Amino acid sequence: MSLAEEVLPLIRTRADLHRWSAANAHGSTMHDAIDLLESELHTVDPAEAYTVTHQALASAIKVIARADDSSGVIGDACRRLLELHPWVAADAHVPPAKLVKWMMKFQFDGEVDFFELDPVAYAPALGEPGLRTYRARLDEIRAALPPKPDADTWRDPSSHARWVLDWNDRRLAVLDRDIEAIIRTHARDRRVAAWLQDTAEAFAEINEFDLAIDWAQQATDFSPGHQSQHAAEYWCELLAEHRPAELLNARLTVFRKWPSSSTATRLHTLAAEAWPSLAAEVTDTLSAHPAEAVTFTLDTLRDPGLAWQLAHDLNLTNDDVWHKLASAYETIDPGAALAIHQRLVDQLLVETNVRNYRYAARSLAHMRTLAARSGKAAEIDAFIAGLRDTYRRRPRMLQEFDRALLP
């Protein structure tokens, strides 16, 4: 059986893929096909490998065009084929003119418009002559576009073409290792933190790590928003690899800007012997965020006694954190932990909710086990009896209590 006969039937289908489950099932089969294709690429003639990959990609695009791919399974299969395609094209020495023609059609006149091609990946297959042709074709398309509508015009008929051109401008700037072009095409007007991170990632791609670190820091400093917080992690990753001596200060900067249990944990993990000099600042800063302070103390410092004290001193109101803390504190003071569990069950049962009933029943069963070890069994059983009486008109709650074998 040929490679095409093994692979392509697993990519293609006539089934109705508008159902989510059917689309996911076929997407899984497509991944099996790509696994097979990847395993066989080195055993067949490069021309055959390219032909099968190219046909598989074309078929995959037809499949996703009529599928409910809300889970992204089919889309991920398409991306795998898109990653393979330039590599097998180079190995098969596909004529550059033929490849350029296909790349233009795929990007500007394809069946779907939510995948991009990377000219950096295709550069080995295109060679210098092919890249010149590719750039010329992009310029022709750019020149043929009508003027961009005013900002208050709700629709631009050429928006997709403009997006593809912008994408290619960014990737070709990376291919050319053109620093000014990378800044112009990636940072744009510098009004969005994510664009500054894009610039940093482009510089990292061409091994300009000092520039990458600088732009990642600019993205971090840009705003207190989530994009800057995401950029901060990338900044720290770059420093960890290329300037480790600067990483601790960067982690401290990130914690000060976004104080949380997670940023404190990353700082603590890195600080090692320097932690005693930072501990007071971290504790003081997190005290403005009781749930974060208790979570950090409990999960990272692994000090349930201190976490218990903080929870009371800081007037912790987060029930989820209280539950986690009470569970950890049981080994220190079972009676105190039981009091917290009791309060949380009372709060759960204020609302008539089946999920709350189940959770409360499980919690009460655990409390009985804990009470048996702490001399409070009668007290907890009396508490359960009181709940049964108070909520005697909630048959579903009583049913959950019975299932948990509560008295």
C-alpha positions in Angstrom: 0.0 0.0 0.0 1.4 3.4 -1.0 1.8 6.3 1.5 -1.1 8.1 -0.2 -3.4 5.1 0.2 -2.5 4.9 3.9 -2.8 8.6 4.8 -5.3 10.4 2.6 -8.4 8.2 3.4 -7.9 9.1 7.1 -7.8 12.8 6.2 -10.8 12.9 3.9 -14.4 12.2 4.8 -17.9 12.6 3.5 -19.4 12.5 7.0 -21.5 15.3 8.4 -19.1 17.3 10.6 -21.5 20.0 11.8 -21.9 18.0 15.0 -19.2 18.8 17.5 -18.7 15.2 18.5 -18.3 14.0 14.9 -15.8 16.8 14.2 -13.7 15.8 17.2 -13.8 12.1 16.3 -12.7 12.8 12.7 -10.1 15.3 13.9 -8.5 12.6 16.1 -8.4 10.3 13.0 -6.6 13.1 11.1 -4.0 13.3 13.8 -3.5 9.6 13.4 -2.9 10.1 9.7 -0.4 12.8 10.3 1.4 10.6 12.8 1.7 8.0 10.1 2.8 10.5 7.5 5.5 11.9 9.8 6.8 8.4 10.6 7.1 7.5 6.9 8.5 10.7 5.4 12.1 9.5 5.6 11.3 6.2 4.0 9.8 7.4 0.7 11.0 9.5 -2.2 10.9 13.3 -1.3 8.6 14.0 -4.3 6.1 11.4 -3.0 6.4 12.8 0.5 5.6 16.3 -0.8 2.7 15.1 -3.0 1.0 13.3 -0.2 1.6 16.1 2.3 0.2 18.7 -0.2 -2.8 16.6 -1.0 -3.4 15.9 2.7 -3.3 19.7 3.4 -5.7 20.5 0.6 -8.1 17.8 1.9 -7.8 19.0 5.5 -8.7 22.5 4.5 -11.8 21.2 2.7 -12.7 19.3 5.9 -12.4 22.2 8.3 -14.3 24.5 6.0 -17.5 22.5 6.7 -16.8 21.3 10.2 -17.8 22.5 13.7 -14.2 22.7 15.0 -15.0 24.7 18.1 -12.7 22.3 20.0 -9.8 23.0 17.6 -8.9 19.4 17.0 -9.2 19.7 13.2 -7.5 23.1 13.2 -4.5 21.6 15.1 -4.3 18.9 12.5 -4.2 21.5 9.7 -1.4 23.4 11.5 0.6 20.2 11.8 0.4 19.8 8.0 1.2 23.5 7.5 4.4 23.0 9.5 5.3 19.9 7.5 4.6 21.5 4.1 7.5 23.9 3.7 10.0 21.3 4.9 8.9 18.6 2.5 8.7 21.2 -0.3 12.3 22.1 0.2 13.4 18.4 0.3 11.5 17.7 -2.9 12.9 20.8 -4.7 9.5 22.0 -5.7 9.9 24.6 -8.5 9.8 28.0 -6.7 7.4 29.5 -9.3 4.9 26.7 -8.6 5.3 27.1 -4.9 4.8 30.9 -5.0 1.7 30.5 -7.1 0.2 28.1 -4.5 1.2 30.3 -1.6 -0.5 33.3 -3.1 -3.7 31.4 -3.8 -3.8 29.8 -0.3 -3.4 33.1 1.4 -5.5 35.5 -0.7 -8.1 33.2 -2.4 -8.2 30.1 -0.1 -11.3 28.2 1.0 -10.7 29.5 4.6 -8.9 32.6 5.8 -7.8 31.7 9.3 -4.4 30.1 8.6 -1.2 31.8 7.6 1.8 30.7 5.8 5.3 31.6 7.1 7.7 32.9 4.4 10.5 32.3 6.9 9.7 28.6 6.9 9.4 28.5 3.1 12.6 30.4 2.5 14.8 27.3 2.0 12.3 25.9 -0.6 11.9 29.2 -2.4 15.6 30.2 -2.5 16.6 33.8 -3.4 14.9 33.7 -6.9 11.6 32.4 -5.4 11.7 35.0 -2.6 12.2 37.8 -5.1 9.2 36.5 -7.0 7.2 36.2 -3.8 8.0 39.7 -2.7 7.1 41.0 -6.1 3.7 39.3 -6.1 3.0 40.8 -2.6 3.9 44.2 -3.9 1.5 43.8 -6.9 -1.3 42.8 -4.6 -0.6 45.8 -2.3 -0.5 48.2 -5.3 -3.9 47.0 -6.5 -5.7 47.6 -3.2 -8.1 50.5 -3.0 -7.4 53.2 -0.5 -8.1 52.2 3.1 -11.5 53.4 4.2 -11.8 56.1 6.9 -11.8 54.9 10.5 -15.5 55.4 10.9 -16.3 53.1 8.0 -17.5 49.9 9.5 -16.3 47.5 6.8 -13.2 47.3 4.6 -13.7 44.8 1.7 -9.9 44.4 1.5 -9.3 43.8 5.2 -8.2 40.2 4.8 -5.7 41.1 2.0 -4.3 43.9 4.2 -4.0 41.5 7.1 -2.1 39.0 5.0 0.2 41.7 3.7 0.9 42.9 7.2 1.6 39.4 8.4 4.1 38.8 5.5 5.7 42.2 6.2 6.4 41.1 9.7 7.7 37.7 8.8 9.9 39.0 5.9 11.4 41.6 8.3 12.4 38.7 10.5 13.8 36.8 7.5 15.8 39.8 6.5 17.0 40.3 10.1 16.1 44.0 9.6 16.0 45.6 13.0 14.2 48.8 11.9 11.7 46.8 9.8 11.0 44.5 12.8 10.2 47.5 15.0 8.1 49.1 12.4 6.0 46.1 11.5 5.7 44.5 15.0 5.6 47.4 17.4 3.5 49.5 15.0 2.3 52.6 16.9 3.4 51.1 20.2 -0.1 51.5 21.7 -0.6 47.8 22.7 1.6 45.9 25.1 1.2 42.7 23.1 2.7 44.4 20.1 5.8 45.2 22.1 6.0 41.6 23.2 5.7 40.6 19.5 8.7 42.7 18.8 10.6 41.1 21.6 9.8 37.6 20.2 10.9 38.6 16.7 14.2 39.8 18.0 14.7 36.6 20.0 14.0 34.6 16.8 17.0 36.2 15.2 19.1 35.8 18.3 19.1 39.5 19.1 18.6 38.8 22.7 19.6 42.1 24.2 17.0 43.8 22.0 14.5 41.1 22.9 15.0 41.7 26.6 14.7 45.4 26.2 11.4 45.2 24.3 10.0 42.5 26.7 10.7 44.9 29.5 9.0 47.7 27.7 5.9 45.5 27.3 6.1 44.7 31.0 6.3 48.4 32.0 3.5 49.4 29.5 0.5 49.0 31.8 -0.9 47.0 34.7 -3.1 45.0 32.3 -3.0 41.3 31.5 -1.0 41.8 28.4 1.8 43.4 30.3 1.6 40.7 33.0 1.9 38.0 30.2 4.9 39.9 28.8 6.5 40.0 32.2 6.7 36.2 32.2 8.3 36.3 28.8 10.8 39.0 30.0 11.7 36.7 33.0 12.1 33.7 30.7 14.5 35.6 28.5 16.5 36.8 31.5 16.7 33.3 33.0 18.3 32.0 29.8 20.5 35.0 28.8 21.0 37.2 31.8 20.4 35.1 34.9 22.1 37.6 37.2 19.3 40.1 36.5 16.4 37.7 37.1 15.9 38.2 40.8 15.4 41.9 40.5 13.0 41.3 37.6 11.0 38.9 39.7 10.9 41.4 42.5 9.7 44.1 40.0 7.0 41.8 38.7 5.8 41.0 42.2 5.6 44.6 43.2 3.6 45.4 40.1 1.3 42.4 40.4 1.3 41.2 44.0 -0.2 37.7 44.2 0.5 34.3 45.6 1.8 33.2 42.2 4.2 36.1 41.7 5.4 35.7 45.3 6.0 32.0 44.8 8.1 32.6 41.7 10.1 35.2 43.7 10.5 32.8 46.7 11.6 29.9 44.5 14.3 32.0 42.9 15.5 33.9 45.9 16.8 30.9 47.9 19.3 32.3 50.4 18.2 35.9 49.6 14.6 35.1 50.8 15.1 36.4 54.4 15.8 39.9 53.0 12.7 39.9 51.0 10.2 38.1 53.3 9.0 41.1 55.2 8.3 43.1 52.0 6.4 40.2 50.5 4.3 39.7 53.7 3.6 43.4 54.0 2.6 43.7 50.4 0.4 40.7 50.3 -1.4 41.8 53.5 -3.5 44.0 51.3 -4.7 40.9 49.6 -5.7 38.4 52.4 -6.6 35.5 50.1 -3.3 35.8 48.3 -1.3 36.2 51.6 -2.9 33.1 53.1 -2.5 31.0 50.0 1.1 31.9 49.6 1.9 31.1 53.2 0.0 27.9 53.1 1.1 26.5 49.7 4.6 28.0 49.3 5.9 28.6 52.8 4.0 25.5 54.0 3.2 27.1 57.3 -0.4 26.4 58.2 0.1 28.0 61.7 1.2 31.3 60.2 -1.5 31.1 57.5 -4.1 30.6 60.3 -2.9 33.6 62.1 -2.9 35.7 58.9 -6.4 34.6 58.0 -7.7 36.0 61.3 -5.5 39.1 61.4 -6.3 40.1 57.9 -10.1 39.2 58.1 -10.0 36.7 55.3 -13.4 36.4 53.6 -12.6 34.0 50.8 -14.5 30.7 51.7 -12.5 28.6 49.3 -9.2 29.7 50.9 -10.8 29.2 54.4 -11.7 25.6 53.5 -8.2 24.9 52.2 -6.8 26.4 55.3 -9.1 24.5 57.7 -8.2 21.2 56.0 -4.4 22.0 56.5 -4.9 23.2 60.1 -6.7 20.0 61.2 -3.5 18.4 62.3 -2.6 21.3 64.5 -6.0 22.1 66.1 -8.9 19.8 65.0 -11.4 21.7 67.1 -10.6 25.1 65.6 -10.7 23.5 62.1 -14.1 22.0 62.8 -15.5 25.4 63.7 -14.4 26.7 60.3 -15.9 23.7 58.5 -19.1 24.2 60.4 -19.4 27.8 59.4 -18.7 27.0 55.8 -21.5 24.3 55.8 -23.9 26.8 57.3 -23.1 29.2 54.5 -23.4 26.5 51.8 -26.9 25.6 52.8 -28.3 29.2 52.7 -28.8 28.6 49.0 -31.1 25.8 47.7 -28.6 24.2 45.3 -28.2 20.4 44.8 -24.4 20.8 44.2 -24.2 22.6 47.6 -26.1 19.8 49.2 -23.7 17.2 48.0 -20.7 19.3 48.9 -22.1 19.9 52.4 -22.9 16.2 52.9 -19.3 15.2 52.0 -17.9 18.0 54.3 -20.1 16.8 57.2 -19.0 13.2 56.7 -15.4 14.4 56.9 -16.2 16.5 60.0 -17.6 13.4 61.8 -14.4 11.5 61.1 -12.4 14.5 62.4 -14.7 15.0 65.4 -14.3 11.3 66.4 -10.6 11.9 66.8 -11.0 15.2 68.7 -13.7 14.4 71.3 -16.4 16.4 69.5 -18.4 13.7 68.0 -21.6 14.5 69.9 -21.3 18.2 69.1 -21.1 17.5 65.4 -23.9 15.0 65.4 -26.0 17.6 67.2 -25.1 20.1 64.5 -26.2 17.7 61.8 -29.5 17.0 63.6 -30.1 20.7 63.8 -29.5 21.1 60.0 -32.0 18.3 59.4 -34.6 20.0 61.5 -33.9 23.5 60.1 -34.1 22.3 56.5 -36.7 19.5 57.0 -38.6 20.8 53.9 -35.7 20.2 51.6 -36.1 16.5 50.7 -33.2 16.6 48.2 -30.8 17.9 50.9 -32.0 15.2 53.3 -31.5 12.6 50.6 -27.9 13.7 50.1 -27.4 13.5 53.9 -28.7 9.9 53.9 -26.5 8.9 51.0 -23.5 10.2 53.0 -24.7 8.0 56.0 -25.1 11.1 58.2 -27.1 10.6 61.4 
